[in-house]
Amino acid sequence: MSGKEAKIRVDDAARAVLLNWKNALPQSLEHHSLSFCSLEDFGAILQTSKGQRDVVTRYLQQAKAITLSPPSALCAVATTACLQHCRALQTISCDSRHTATNYCNRVWLPDLITRNAATLKEFLPLHHSRFSNALPVDVVAALSLCKRLESDSAVPTRLPTG
């Protein structure tokens, strides 16, 4: 066997080990690792490959908590996936950098809360984000559907005017 044949054989073996993602991690470990990701991270992972999209989709289907991130293109990808797949959220919280946009307040957040109304226990954006003194009416209406809601932080101090 020549040196070239040995080099090719080693390269193929190394490539097979490095690219064999099917046996990389057990699903429970993948999900635990993804629990540390932000929405922006999910958006980036969702744009990589079909296999990685499947991993994130499986995670979102059983996710118990989600943290809202500052608006960005990657967050838009992740929020769409959250609306499609999250049905078991128990906690919705905010990144300290989160700014509540009109779209977030009137469309995305109420829809996410409504889709998880059966399981939602905590809604924690007031103390951690730049929401105004009161929650938007659309968010309050969605929260009123959550029968298991336990958090005092979800109770608005006053209703918004206008």
C-alpha positions as CSV (number, residue, x, y, z in Angstrom):
1,M,0.0,0.0,0.0
2,S,1.4,3.4,-0.9
3,G,1.5,6.4,1.3
4,K,-1.2,8.1,-0.8
5,E,-3.6,5.2,-0.2
6,A,-3.0,5.3,3.5
7,K,-3.6,9.1,3.6
8,I,-6.9,8.7,1.7
9,R,-8.0,5.9,4.1
10,V,-7.2,8.0,7.2
11,D,-8.9,11.1,5.7
12,D,-12.0,9.1,5.0
13,A,-12.1,7.6,8.5
14,A,-11.6,11.0,10.1
15,R,-14.3,12.5,7.8
16,A,-16.7,9.7,8.7
17,V,-16.2,10.3,12.4
18,L,-16.5,14.1,12.1
19,L,-19.6,14.1,9.9
20,N,-21.5,11.2,11.6
21,W,-24.0,13.4,13.5
22,K,-26.7,10.7,13.7
23,N,-25.1,9.2,16.8
24,A,-23.7,12.4,18.3
25,L,-25.9,12.9,21.4
26,P,-28.9,11.3,23.0
27,Q,-32.1,13.3,22.6
28,S,-32.3,14.1,26.3
29,L,-28.8,15.6,26.2
30,E,-29.6,17.6,23.0
31,H,-32.7,19.0,24.7
32,H,-30.8,19.9,27.9
33,S,-28.2,21.7,25.8
34,L,-30.9,23.6,23.8
35,S,-32.5,24.8,27.1
36,F,-29.6,27.3,27.4
37,C,-30.2,28.8,23.9
38,S,-31.9,32.1,23.3
39,L,-34.4,32.7,20.5
40,E,-31.6,34.2,18.4
41,D,-29.6,31.0,18.8
42,F,-32.7,28.9,17.7
43,G,-33.0,31.2,14.7
44,A,-29.4,30.5,13.7
45,I,-29.7,26.8,14.2
46,L,-33.0,26.6,12.3
47,Q,-31.1,28.0,9.2
48,T,-28.3,25.5,9.2
49,S,-29.6,22.1,8.0
50,K,-32.7,19.9,7.9
51,G,-31.3,17.7,10.7
52,Q,-30.7,20.6,13.0
53,R,-34.1,22.0,12.2
54,D,-35.6,18.7,13.3
55,V,-33.7,18.8,16.5
56,V,-34.9,22.3,17.4
57,T,-38.4,21.4,16.3
58,R,-38.5,18.4,18.7
59,Y,-37.1,20.6,21.4
60,L,-39.7,23.3,20.9
61,Q,-42.5,20.7,20.9
62,Q,-41.7,19.8,24.5
63,A,-40.1,23.1,25.8
64,K,-41.3,24.2,29.2
65,A,-39.8,27.7,29.1
66,I,-38.9,30.4,26.5
67,T,-37.1,33.6,27.0
68,L,-38.0,36.5,24.7
69,S,-34.9,38.1,23.0
70,P,-34.4,41.5,21.3
71,P,-36.0,41.7,17.9
72,S,-33.8,40.6,15.0
73,A,-34.0,38.6,11.8
74,L,-32.9,35.5,13.5
75,C,-35.5,36.0,16.3
76,A,-38.2,36.3,13.6
77,V,-37.2,32.8,12.3
78,A,-37.4,31.4,15.8
79,T,-40.6,33.1,16.8
80,T,-42.3,31.6,13.7
81,A,-41.1,28.2,14.8
82,C,-42.2,28.8,18.4
83,L,-45.7,29.7,17.2
84,Q,-45.8,26.5,15.1
85,H,-44.4,24.1,17.6
86,C,-44.6,25.3,21.2
87,R,-47.7,23.8,23.0
88,A,-46.4,23.0,26.5
89,L,-44.8,26.2,27.7
90,Q,-45.0,26.8,31.4
91,T,-42.9,30.0,31.6
92,I,-42.5,32.9,29.3
93,S,-39.8,35.4,30.4
94,C,-37.8,38.2,28.9
95,D,-34.2,38.8,28.2
96,S,-33.1,42.0,30.0
97,R,-32.4,43.5,26.5
98,H,-35.9,42.7,25.2
99,T,-37.9,45.6,23.8
100,A,-41.6,45.0,23.3
101,T,-42.4,46.0,19.7
102,N,-45.9,46.6,18.4
103,Y,-45.8,43.3,16.5
104,C,-44.7,41.5,19.6
105,N,-47.4,43.0,21.8
106,R,-50.3,42.8,19.4
107,V,-49.7,39.6,17.4
108,W,-46.9,37.3,18.4
109,L,-47.0,37.3,22.2
110,P,-50.8,37.0,22.5
111,D,-50.8,34.2,20.0
112,L,-48.0,32.4,21.8
113,I,-49.8,32.8,25.2
114,T,-53.1,31.6,23.7
115,R,-51.6,28.5,22.2
116,N,-50.0,27.6,25.5
117,A,-53.0,28.7,27.7
118,A,-53.5,25.1,29.0
119,T,-50.0,24.8,30.5
120,L,-48.8,28.4,31.1
121,K,-48.0,29.0,34.8
122,E,-45.6,32.0,34.7
123,F,-45.4,35.2,32.6
124,L,-42.4,37.2,33.7
125,P,-41.8,40.1,31.3
126,L,-42.7,43.1,33.5
127,H,-39.7,43.2,35.8
128,H,-37.2,42.1,33.3
129,S,-37.9,44.1,30.2
130,R,-38.9,47.5,28.9
131,F,-42.6,46.9,28.9
132,S,-44.5,50.0,30.0
133,N,-46.3,50.1,33.4
134,A,-49.2,48.2,32.0
135,L,-49.5,45.2,29.7
136,P,-51.1,45.7,26.3
137,V,-54.7,44.8,26.2
138,D,-54.1,41.9,23.7
139,V,-51.6,40.3,26.1
140,V,-54.0,40.8,29.1
141,A,-56.8,39.2,27.1
142,A,-54.6,36.2,26.2
143,L,-53.4,35.9,29.8
144,S,-57.1,35.8,31.0
145,L,-57.4,32.4,29.2
146,C,-54.6,30.8,31.2
147,K,-56.3,28.9,34.0
148,R,-53.0,27.7,35.6
149,L,-51.3,31.1,35.7
150,E,-49.7,31.5,39.1
151,S,-47.3,34.4,38.8
152,D,-48.2,37.7,40.4
153,S,-45.9,39.5,37.9
154,A,-48.5,38.9,35.1
155,V,-51.1,41.0,36.8
156,P,-51.1,44.5,35.2
157,T,-50.9,47.5,37.5
158,R,-53.2,49.5,35.2
159,L,-54.8,49.0,31.8
160,P,-53.3,51.0,28.9
161,T,-55.2,53.9,27.6
162,G,-55.8,54.2,23.9
